């Protein structure tokens, strides 16, 4: 029963470190990562990256991606479709291409360099949203474009990640079908997603409401989440793509708020903290001084590629320079999305363990720097 003590230790440590992170204006996820570093082999060695932790972490990332899909505003995407798509697409191309080139120059092989680019293609705007709210800029054109672009960015990153894991990943079971048939099945899976979003999810959620158990709606949403995640995994894709689009499907039903309330409590109460702690458990400080130049170079490139790429997309969409500056700065933060991608790549042996800690540090740095960039850009608009 030692795993109960491990779980209790993880939850109490993440609770207090998240509290202090938020108190000092730092995202809660940073506190949860630090909990993993503190409790893990890097410092105290009280918690090891065991099978139990790995299983809880896998459920945690599925919950996290389901909630991300659940909170995706497709209505916002429709209203700001053109600028959102341009911002997101160019904001993905720039980091993937330039960080791939940087990684190849540094000595990474083709697959590892490609995956590092994919890692920094991800955007997490949860922190940017808080800054936009604080400065009353969420309802402006630039604020709405950031939110619309974030939806497209999430979808693009999840799809690219899933394809990369399916083709190059070696750390998890993939489909035993021939490659051409596997790719065909994966394309067909997106047809299944359309059917689920359009018809299956509304019908099943309505059916659940008519059942007697009070938790039927929550259970049905979990069945959609786990079922689509399982099917994606069985086809050699990443399970997170199924969870994400299951969340998108449920978000289009009248039960979105109820499910969000229920699963956020379960996910963030138990499973999601374990996921972020599991990332910290894999951190090592040995060799970080050797990688200082790599960390600095990758951090500057990660900041610049999103800022310039998304800003250029905004300009091509017809927005002014000041709005483009705000949008570019608002898309810089990598946060939990990049951490998810990095962990999945590490598990699939697409991210080399010698550079794992350095990559996590770069993600943390971009997450911490992004709010200051966005505040500075918004002040320029109002100057």
Secondary structure, DSSP 8 states (H G I E B T S, - for coil): -HHHHHHHHHHHHHHHHHHHHHHTT--HHHHHHHHHHHHSTTTT--S---HHHHHHHHHHHHHHHHHHHHT--HHHHHHTHHHHHHHHHHHHHHHHHHHHHHHHHHT--HHHHHHHHHHTT----HHHHHHHHHTT-TTSHHHHHHHHHHHHHHHHHHHHHHHHHHHH--SS----S-HHHHHHHHHHHHHHHHHIIIIIHHHHHHHHHTSSSTTHHHHHHHHHHHHHHHHHHHTTS-HHHHHHHHHHHHHTSTTHHHHHHHHHHHIIIIIHHHHHHHHHHT---TTTTTTHHHHHHHHHHHHHHHHHHHHHHHHHTT--HHHHHHHHHHT---HHHHHHHHHHHHHTT-S-HHHHHHHHHHHHHHHHHHHHHHHHHHHHHH-
